[in-house]
Amino acid sequence: MFEKRKHLLYFSLFFILYELTVYLSNDMIMPAMPQVVRAFAASNRMIGLSLSLFILGGSMLQIFLGPIADRIGKRKVMLAGVAMYLVATLFVPFSTTIAQFLTARFFQGMGSCFIFIGYAAIHELFDDADAVKLTAMLSNTTVFAPLIGPVVGSAVIKVAPWEAIFGIGFVLGTIAWLGLFTFMPRAETIKPRSDLVSIRASYLTIVRNKKFMSGILIAAMAITPLTAWIGLSPVIIMEHMGKSYGTYILYQLVIFSGFILSTMAIQKLGDGFSLTRLIRQGAGLAVIGMLGAGLVHQHGHLFIVCMFIFSAGFGLFNGALIRLSLTATGVSMNLTSSAMSLLYCVYIAAGVEIYNLVCAHFNYSLASYALFNVPLGLLLGACLMRFARQHDEQEPALAHSPQAE
């Protein structure tokens, strides 16, 4: 039993490394993006578009990967996906035009399509409490990337061309592939070949599940302000506000440390904690943070404190919200996770591009970003409270319903 758990721990660690590497591919290049667009004689709007296309690339394959993983196993699909990411990463530095750069980034973003495979394995291997704790820990990779990514990226471009950043991503991705090849579980139940009719019926069951669809939409809505900040903050802080790399890095460190602290707090909770309580508490903090950021946007340091509060609230409710959404359908976790990943990426890509258009209209001012968060924060809070209330009302019936394998 100990050896099995140790093996799963190593698998989780190398999966974390791969997820971190994929996100670092985006976040390390962000401080260099003003240089990239100048090198290609492009406009600042291409910075936000680069992020949107990277995220959109992460939505292209999931609908096919779920059935394939059910048929041939998660391990083979995961290893193939990491290999594809490595090939795409090699192509990015050889771009000669902004169109080639954006296209290469789109295909590199497809590497994130395979992350849901690891999450599906975790939700199948662990119970509710362990799954939420591990998911919260894994979610830290999406926050560590914007924390350390700008620092590493800024250091690299001071001593080397921006292309070197993708060399780092390739090396880390190679280490992750080797680790997953060694430790990702080989023995798993492979389901018989499914026909297109049954696959279609399964996906229809998933998308007709109101709890799943609303939960994923809310989760995407919640992370979009942070994702948009990652893409737009180099222009907002360094171009519009005229601040230094140091200030840019400081803002990122403060804002995203809120998420890390809240997810660390979740790890301290005992078994049997209430998922809906986490959602309600996190929603309260998130709304306070977003409204506060809009009110104090003229004071940069107060703005980042409020964004820290929003980030902490997001960290509290995110894992619980995803868990309740994924387990609501009664369909294969592979198919449910693939549908989630596809919708999640499409929603976020669309949301980031809306932020990009709004902020571009106002010359990427901090006010345009902060004030846009205010109505979104109110809507997000209302949606989270409604989701938690409906789950509590349905919980007695859910406790007696059959669970999907």
Contacts in CASP RR format, 6 or more apart in sequence:
PFRMAT RR
TARGET T0000
AUTHOR 0000-0000-0000
METHOD contacts of the structure
MODEL  1
MFEKRKHLLYFSLFFILYELTVYLSNDMIMPAMPQVVRAFAASNRMIGLS
LSLFILGGSMLQIFLGPIADRIGKRKVMLAGVAMYLVATLFVPFSTTIAQ
FLTARFFQGMGSCFIFIGYAAIHELFDDADAVKLTAMLSNTTVFAPLIGP
VVGSAVIKVAPWEAIFGIGFVLGTIAWLGLFTFMPRAETIKPRSDLVSIR
ASYLTIVRNKKFMSGILIAAMAITPLTAWIGLSPVIIMEHMGKSYGTYIL
YQLVIFSGFILSTMAIQKLGDGFSLTRLIRQGAGLAVIGMLGAGLVHQHG
HLFIVCMFIFSAGFGLFNGALIRLSLTATGVSMNLTSSAMSLLYCVYIAA
GVEIYNLVCAHFNYSLASYALFNVPLGLLLGACLMRFARQHDEQEPALAH
SPQAE
7 183 0 8 1.000
7 185 0 8 1.000
8 125 0 8 1.000
8 185 0 8 1.000
10 179 0 8 1.000
10 182 0 8 1.000
10 183 0 8 1.000
11 121 0 8 1.000
11 180 0 8 1.000
11 183 0 8 1.000
11 184 0 8 1.000
11 185 0 8 1.000
12 122 0 8 1.000
12 134 0 8 1.000
12 138 0 8 1.000
14 175 0 8 1.000
14 176 0 8 1.000
14 179 0 8 1.000
14 180 0 8 1.000
14 182 0 8 1.000
14 183 0 8 1.000
14 184 0 8 1.000
15 118 0 8 1.000
15 138 0 8 1.000
15 176 0 8 1.000
15 180 0 8 1.000
15 184 0 8 1.000
16 137 0 8 1.000
16 138 0 8 1.000
16 141 0 8 1.000
17 172 0 8 1.000
17 173 0 8 1.000
17 175 0 8 1.000
17 176 0 8 1.000
18 82 0 8 1.000
18 115 0 8 1.000
18 173 0 8 1.000
18 176 0 8 1.000
18 177 0 8 1.000
18 180 0 8 1.000
19 115 0 8 1.000
19 138 0 8 1.000
19 141 0 8 1.000
19 142 0 8 1.000
20 141 0 8 1.000
20 144 0 8 1.000
20 145 0 8 1.000
20 172 0 8 1.000
21 169 0 8 1.000
21 172 0 8 1.000
21 173 0 8 1.000
21 176 0 8 1.000
22 85 0 8 1.000
22 109 0 8 1.000
22 111 0 8 1.000
22 112 0 8 1.000
22 115 0 8 1.000
23 112 0 8 1.000
23 141 0 8 1.000
23 142 0 8 1.000
23 145 0 8 1.000
23 146 0 8 1.000
24 145 0 8 1.000
24 148 0 8 1.000
24 149 0 8 1.000
24 152 0 8 1.000
24 168 0 8 1.000
24 169 0 8 1.000
24 172 0 8 1.000
25 54 0 8 1.000
25 89 0 8 1.000
25 108 0 8 1.000
25 109 0 8 1.000
25 166 0 8 1.000
25 169 0 8 1.000
26 51 0 8 1.000
26 54 0 8 1.000
26 109 0 8 1.000
26 145 0 8 1.000
26 230 0 8 1.000
27 145 0 8 1.000
27 146 0 8 1.000
27 148 0 8 1.000
27 149 0 8 1.000
27 150 0 8 1.000
27 230 0 8 1.000
28 149 0 8 1.000
28 150 0 8 1.000
28 152 0 8 1.000
28 153 0 8 1.000
28 156 0 8 1.000
28 165 0 8 1.000
28 168 0 8 1.000
28 169 0 8 1.000
29 36 0 8 1.000
29 153 0 8 1.000
29 162 0 8 1.000
29 165 0 8 1.000
29 166 0 8 1.000
30 47 0 8 1.000
30 146 0 8 1.000
30 149 0 8 1.000
30 150 0 8 1.000
30 153 0 8 1.000
30 230 0 8 1.000
30 231 0 8 1.000
30 233 0 8 1.000
30 234 0 8 1.000
31 150 0 8 1.000
31 153 0 8 1.000
31 154 0 8 1.000
31 157 0 8 1.000
31 234 0 8 1.000
31 238 0 8 1.000
31 245 0 8 1.000
31 248 0 8 1.000
32 153 0 8 1.000
32 156 0 8 1.000
32 157 0 8 1.000
32 162 0 8 1.000
32 165 0 8 1.000
33 47 0 8 1.000
33 50 0 8 1.000
33 231 0 8 1.000
33 234 0 8 1.000
34 44 0 8 1.000
34 47 0 8 1.000
34 234 0 8 1.000
34 235 0 8 1.000
34 238 0 8 1.000
34 239 0 8 1.000
35 157 0 8 1.000
35 162 0 8 1.000
36 101 0 8 1.000
36 162 0 8 1.000
37 43 0 8 1.000
37 44 0 8 1.000
37 46 0 8 1.000
37 47 0 8 1.000
37 98 0 8 1.000
39 162 0 8 1.000
40 46 0 8 1.000
40 95 0 8 1.000
40 97 0 8 1.000
40 98 0 8 1.000
40 101 0 8 1.000
41 98 0 8 1.000
42 98 0 8 1.000
44 235 0 8 1.000
44 239 0 8 1.000
44 360 0 8 1.000
44 364 0 8 1.000
45 356 0 8 1.000
45 360 0 8 1.000
46 98 0 8 1.000
46 102 0 8 1.000
47 231 0 8 1.000
47 232 0 8 1.000
47 234 0 8 1.000
47 235 0 8 1.000
48 231 0 8 1.000
48 232 0 8 1.000
48 352 0 8 1.000
48 353 0 8 1.000
48 356 0 8 1.000
49 102 0 8 1.000
49 353 0 8 1.000
49 356 0 8 1.000
50 101 0 8 1.000
50 102 0 8 1.000
50 105 0 8 1.000
51 227 0 8 1.000
51 230 0 8 1.000
51 231 0 8 1.000
51 352 0 8 1.000
52 349 0 8 1.000
52 352 0 8 1.000
52 353 0 8 1.000
52 356 0 8 1.000
53 102 0 8 1.000
53 105 0 8 1.000
53 106 0 8 1.000
53 349 0 8 1.000
54 105 0 8 1.000
54 106 0 8 1.000
54 108 0 8 1.000
54 109 0 8 1.000
55 109 0 8 1.000
55 112 0 8 1.000
55 227 0 8 1.000
55 345 0 8 1.000
55 348 0 8 1.000
55 349 0 8 1.000
55 352 0 8 1.000
56 106 0 8 1.000
56 345 0 8 1.000
56 346 0 8 1.000
56 349 0 8 1.000
57 106 0 8 1.000
57 107 0 8 1.000
57 109 0 8 1.000
57 110 0 8 1.000
57 112 0 8 1.000
57 113 0 8 1.000
57 345 0 8 1.000
57 349 0 8 1.000
58 109 0 8 1.000
58 110 0 8 1.000
58 111 0 8 1.000
58 112 0 8 1.000
58 113 0 8 1.000
58 341 0 8 1.000
58 345 0 8 1.000
59 113 0 8 1.000
59 341 0 8 1.000
59 342 0 8 1.000
59 343 0 8 1.000
59 344 0 8 1.000
59 345 0 8 1.000
59 346 0 8 1.000
59 349 0 8 1.000
60 110 0 8 1.000
60 113 0 8 1.000
61 110 0 8 1.000
61 113 0 8 1.000
61 114 0 8 1.000
62 113 0 8 1.000
62 116 0 8 1.000
62 337 0 8 1.000
62 338 0 8 1.000
62 339 0 8 1.000
62 341 0 8 1.000
62 342 0 8 1.000
62 345 0 8 1.000
63 203 0 8 1.000
63 338 0 8 1.000
63 339 0 8 1.000
63 342 0 8 1.000
65 77 0 8 1.000
65 113 0 8 1.000
65 114 0 8 1.000
65 116 0 8 1.000
65 117 0 8 1.000
65 334 0 8 1.000
65 338 0 8 1.000
66 77 0 8 1.000
66 332 0 8 1.000
66 334 0 8 1.000
66 335 0 8 1.000
66 337 0 8 1.000
66 338 0 8 1.000
67 194 0 8 1.000
67 199 0 8 1.000
67 334 0 8 1.000
67 335 0 8 1.000
68 77 0 8 1.000
69 77 0 8 1.000
69 117 0 8 1.000
69 120 0 8 1.000
69 334 0 8 1.000
69 338 0 8 1.000
70 190 0 8 1.000
70 191 0 8 1.000
70 194 0 8 1.000
70 332 0 8 1.000
70 334 0 8 1.000
70 335 0 8 1.000
71 190 0 8 1.000
71 191 0 8 1.000
71 193 0 8 1.000
71 194 0 8 1.000
72 190 0 8 1.000
73 188 0 8 1.000
73 190 0 8 1.000
74 117 0 8 1.000
74 118 0 8 1.000
74 120 0 8 1.000
74 121 0 8 1.000
74 184 0 8 1.000
74 188 0 8 1.000
74 334 0 8 1.000
75 180 0 8 1.000
75 184 0 8 1.000
75 185 0 8 1.000
75 186 0 8 1.000
75 188 0 8 1.000
77 114 0 8 1.000
77 117 0 8 1.000
78 114 0 8 1.000
78 117 0 8 1.000
78 118 0 8 1.000
78 180 0 8 1.000
78 184 0 8 1.000
79 177 0 8 1.000
79 180 0 8 1.000
79 181 0 8 1.000
79 184 0 8 1.000
80 114 0 8 1.000
81 111 0 8 1.000
81 113 0 8 1.000
81 114 0 8 1.000
82 111 0 8 1.000
82 114 0 8 1.000
82 173 0 8 1.000
82 176 0 8 1.000
82 177 0 8 1.000
82 180 0 8 1.000
83 177 0 8 1.000
84 110 0 8 1.000
84 111 0 8 1.000
84 114 0 8 1.000
85 108 0 8 1.000
85 109 0 8 1.000
85 110 0 8 1.000
85 111 0 8 1.000
85 114 0 8 1.000
85 173 0 8 1.000
86 170 0 8 1.000
86 173 0 8 1.000
86 174 0 8 1.000
86 177 0 8 1.000
88 104 0 8 1.000
88 107 0 8 1.000
88 108 0 8 1.000
88 109 0 8 1.000
88 110 0 8 1.000
88 111 0 8 1.000
89 108 0 8 1.000
89 166 0 8 1.000
89 167 0 8 1.000
89 169 0 8 1.000
89 170 0 8 1.000
89 173 0 8 1.000
90 166 0 8 1.000
90 170 0 8 1.000
91 104 0 8 1.000
91 107 0 8 1.000
91 108 0 8 1.000
92 101 0 8 1.000
92 104 0 8 1.000
92 105 0 8 1.000
92 108 0 8 1.000
92 163 0 8 1.000
92 166 0 8 1.000
93 163 0 8 1.000
93 164 0 8 1.000
93 166 0 8 1.000
93 167 0 8 1.000
94 104 0 8 1.000
95 101 0 8 1.000
95 103 0 8 1.000
95 104 0 8 1.000
112 345 0 8 1.000
113 341 0 8 1.000
115 341 0 8 1.000
116 337 0 8 1.000
116 338 0 8 1.000
116 340 0 8 1.000
116 341 0 8 1.000
117 334 0 8 1.000
117 337 0 8 1.000
119 135 0 8 1.000
119 138 0 8 1.000
119 337 0 8 1.000
120 333 0 8 1.000
120 334 0 8 1.000
120 336 0 8 1.000
120 337 0 8 1.000
121 184 0 8 1.000
121 185 0 8 1.000
122 131 0 8 1.000
122 134 0 8 1.000
122 135 0 8 1.000
122 138 0 8 1.000
123 131 0 8 1.000
123 135 0 8 1.000
123 323 0 8 1.000
123 326 0 8 1.000
123 327 0 8 1.000
123 333 0 8 1.000
123 337 0 8 1.000
124 333 0 8 1.000
126 134 0 8 1.000
128 272 0 8 1.000
128 275 0 8 1.000
128 323 0 8 1.000
129 270 0 8 1.000
129 271 0 8 1.000
129 272 0 8 1.000
129 273 0 8 1.000
131 323 0 8 1.000
132 266 0 8 1.000
132 275 0 8 1.000
132 319 0 8 1.000
132 320 0 8 1.000
132 323 0 8 1.000
133 266 0 8 1.000
133 267 0 8 1.000
133 269 0 8 1.000
135 319 0 8 1.000
135 322 0 8 1.000
135 323 0 8 1.000
136 263 0 8 1.000
136 266 0 8 1.000
136 267 0 8 1.000
136 315 0 8 1.000
136 318 0 8 1.000
136 319 0 8 1.000
137 263 0 8 1.000
137 267 0 8 1.000
139 259 0 8 1.000
139 263 0 8 1.000
139 315 0 8 1.000
139 318 0 8 1.000
139 319 0 8 1.000
140 259 0 8 1.000
140 260 0 8 1.000
140 263 0 8 1.000
142 223 0 8 1.000
143 256 0 8 1.000
143 259 0 8 1.000
143 260 0 8 1.000
143 311 0 8 1.000
144 260 0 8 1.000
146 226 0 8 1.000
146 230 0 8 1.000
146 252 0 8 1.000
146 256 0 8 1.000
147 252 0 8 1.000
147 253 0 8 1.000
147 256 0 8 1.000
147 257 0 8 1.000
147 260 0 8 1.000
150 245 0 8 1.000
150 248 0 8 1.000
150 249 0 8 1.000
150 252 0 8 1.000
151 249 0 8 1.000
152 165 0 8 1.000
152 168 0 8 1.000
153 165 0 8 1.000
154 245 0 8 1.000
154 246 0 8 1.000
154 248 0 8 1.000
154 249 0 8 1.000
156 162 0 8 1.000
156 164 0 8 1.000
156 165 0 8 1.000
156 168 0 8 1.000
157 165 0 8 1.000
191 332 0 8 1.000
194 202 0 8 1.000
199 335 0 8 1.000
202 331 0 8 1.000
202 332 0 8 1.000
202 335 0 8 1.000
203 335 0 8 1.000
203 339 0 8 1.000
205 329 0 8 1.000
205 330 0 8 1.000
205 331 0 8 1.000
206 212 0 8 1.000
206 329 0 8 1.000
206 331 0 8 1.000
206 335 0 8 1.000
206 336 0 8 1.000
206 339 0 8 1.000
207 213 0 8 1.000
207 339 0 8 1.000
209 328 0 8 1.000
209 329 0 8 1.000
211 324 0 8 1.000
211 325 0 8 1.000
211 328 0 8 1.000
211 387 0 8 1.000
211 390 0 8 1.000
211 391 0 8 1.000
211 394 0 8 1.000
212 325 0 8 1.000
212 326 0 8 1.000
212 328 0 8 1.000
212 329 0 8 1.000
212 336 0 8 1.000
212 339 0 8 1.000
212 340 0 8 1.000
213 343 0 8 1.000
214 383 0 8 1.000
214 387 0 8 1.000
215 321 0 8 1.000
215 324 0 8 1.000
215 325 0 8 1.000
215 387 0 8 1.000
216 325 0 8 1.000
216 340 0 8 1.000
216 343 0 8 1.000
216 344 0 8 1.000
216 347 0 8 1.000
217 343 0 8 1.000
217 347 0 8 1.000
217 383 0 8 1.000
218 321 0 8 1.000
218 380 0 8 1.000
218 383 0 8 1.000
218 384 0 8 1.000
218 387 0 8 1.000
219 318 0 8 1.000
219 321 0 8 1.000
219 322 0 8 1.000
219 325 0 8 1.000
219 344 0 8 1.000
220 343 0 8 1.000
220 344 0 8 1.000
220 347 0 8 1.000
220 348 0 8 1.000
221 347 0 8 1.000
221 376 0 8 1.000
221 379 0 8 1.000
221 380 0 8 1.000
221 383 0 8 1.000
222 286 0 8 1.000
222 314 0 8 1.000
222 317 0 8 1.000
222 318 0 8 1.000
222 321 0 8 1.000
222 380 0 8 1.000
222 384 0 8 1.000
223 314 0 8 1.000
223 318 0 8 1.000
223 348 0 8 1.000
224 347 0 8 1.000
224 348 0 8 1.000
224 351 0 8 1.000
224 352 0 8 1.000
224 355 0 8 1.000
224 376 0 8 1.000
225 290 0 8 1.000
225 310 0 8 1.000
225 355 0 8 1.000
225 373 0 8 1.000
225 376 0 8 1.000
226 255 0 8 1.000
226 256 0 8 1.000
226 259 0 8 1.000
226 310 0 8 1.000
226 311 0 8 1.000
226 314 0 8 1.000
227 348 0 8 1.000
227 352 0 8 1.000
228 351 0 8 1.000
228 352 0 8 1.000
228 355 0 8 1.000
228 356 0 8 1.000
228 369 0 8 1.000
229 255 0 8 1.000
229 307 0 8 1.000
229 369 0 8 1.000
231 352 0 8 1.000
232 355 0 8 1.000
232 356 0 8 1.000
232 359 0 8 1.000
232 364 0 8 1.000
232 369 0 8 1.000
233 248 0 8 1.000
233 251 0 8 1.000
233 252 0 8 1.000
234 248 0 8 1.000
235 359 0 8 1.000
235 364 0 8 1.000
236 359 0 8 1.000
236 364 0 8 1.000
236 365 0 8 1.000
236 366 0 8 1.000
236 369 0 8 1.000
237 243 0 8 1.000
237 247 0 8 1.000
237 248 0 8 1.000
237 251 0 8 1.000
238 244 0 8 1.000
238 245 0 8 1.000
238 248 0 8 1.000
239 364 0 8 1.000
240 363 0 8 1.000
240 364 0 8 1.000
240 365 0 8 1.000
240 366 0 8 1.000
241 366 0 8 1.000
250 304 0 8 1.000
251 304 0 8 1.000
254 304 0 8 1.000
254 305 0 8 1.000
254 307 0 8 1.000
254 308 0 8 1.000
255 304 0 8 1.000
255 307 0 8 1.000
255 308 0 8 1.000
255 311 0 8 1.000
256 311 0 8 1.000
257 308 0 8 1.000
257 311 0 8 1.000
258 308 0 8 1.000
258 309 0 8 1.000
258 311 0 8 1.000
258 312 0 8 1.000
258 313 0 8 1.000
258 315 0 8 1.000
259 311 0 8 1.000
259 312 0 8 1.000
259 313 0 8 1.000
259 314 0 8 1.000
259 315 0 8 1.000
261 312 0 8 1.000
262 282 0 8 1.000
262 311 0 8 1.000
262 312 0 8 1.000
262 313 0 8 1.000
262 314 0 8 1.000
262 315 0 8 1.000
262 316 0 8 1.000
263 315 0 8 1.000
265 316 0 8 1.000
266 278 0 8 1.000
266 315 0 8 1.000
266 316 0 8 1.000
275 320 0 8 1.000
275 323 0 8 1.000
275 324 0 8 1.000
275 391 0 8 1.000
276 320 0 8 1.000
276 324 0 8 1.000
276 388 0 8 1.000
276 391 0 8 1.000
276 392 0 8 1.000
278 316 0 8 1.000
278 317 0 8 1.000
278 319 0 8 1.000
278 320 0 8 1.000
279 316 0 8 1.000
279 317 0 8 1.000
279 320 0 8 1.000
279 321 0 8 1.000
279 384 0 8 1.000
279 387 0 8 1.000
279 388 0 8 1.000
280 317 0 8 1.000
280 384 0 8 1.000
280 385 0 8 1.000
280 388 0 8 1.000
281 313 0 8 1.000
281 316 0 8 1.000
281 317 0 8 1.000
282 312 0 8 1.000
282 313 0 8 1.000
282 314 0 8 1.000
282 315 0 8 1.000
282 316 0 8 1.000
282 317 0 8 1.000
282 384 0 8 1.000
283 313 0 8 1.000
283 317 0 8 1.000
283 380 0 8 1.000
283 381 0 8 1.000
283 384 0 8 1.000
283 385 0 8 1.000
283 388 0 8 1.000
284 313 0 8 1.000
284 381 0 8 1.000
285 309 0 8 1.000
285 310 0 8 1.000
285 312 0 8 1.000
285 313 0 8 1.000
285 316 0 8 1.000
286 309 0 8 1.000
286 310 0 8 1.000
286 313 0 8 1.000
286 314 0 8 1.000
286 317 0 8 1.000
286 377 0 8 1.000
286 380 0 8 1.000
286 381 0 8 1.000
286 384 0 8 1.000
287 377 0 8 1.000
287 378 0 8 1.000
287 380 0 8 1.000
287 381 0 8 1.000
288 306 0 8 1.000
288 309 0 8 1.000
288 310 0 8 1.000
289 306 0 8 1.000
289 307 0 8 1.000
289 309 0 8 1.000
289 310 0 8 1.000
290 306 0 8 1.000
290 310 0 8 1.000
290 373 0 8 1.000
290 374 0 8 1.000
290 376 0 8 1.000
290 377 0 8 1.000
290 380 0 8 1.000
291 374 0 8 1.000
291 377 0 8 1.000
291 378 0 8 1.000
292 306 0 8 1.000
292 309 0 8 1.000
293 303 0 8 1.000
293 306 0 8 1.000
293 307 0 8 1.000
293 310 0 8 1.000
293 370 0 8 1.000
293 373 0 8 1.000
294 303 0 8 1.000
294 306 0 8 1.000
294 370 0 8 1.000
294 371 0 8 1.000
294 373 0 8 1.000
294 374 0 8 1.000
295 306 0 8 1.000
296 302 0 8 1.000
296 303 0 8 1.000
296 306 0 8 1.000
297 303 0 8 1.000
297 366 0 8 1.000
297 367 0 8 1.000
297 369 0 8 1.000
297 370 0 8 1.000
297 371 0 8 1.000
298 367 0 8 1.000
300 366 0 8 1.000
303 366 0 8 1.000
303 370 0 8 1.000
310 373 0 8 1.000
317 384 0 8 1.000
321 384 0 8 1.000
321 387 0 8 1.000
322 340 0 8 1.000
324 387 0 8 1.000
324 391 0 8 1.000
325 340 0 8 1.000
326 333 0 8 1.000
326 336 0 8 1.000
326 337 0 8 1.000
326 340 0 8 1.000
327 403 0 8 1.000
327 404 0 8 1.000
329 336 0 8 1.000
329 404 0 8 1.000
330 336 0 8 1.000
330 402 0 8 1.000
330 403 0 8 1.000
330 404 0 8 1.000
331 404 0 8 1.000
332 404 0 8 1.000
332 405 0 8 1.000
333 404 0 8 1.000
336 404 0 8 1.000
355 369 0 8 1.000
355 372 0 8 1.000
358 368 0 8 1.000
358 372 0 8 1.000
359 365 0 8 1.000
359 368 0 8 1.000
359 369 0 8 1.000
359 372 0 8 1.000
361 368 0 8 1.000
362 368 0 8 1.000
END
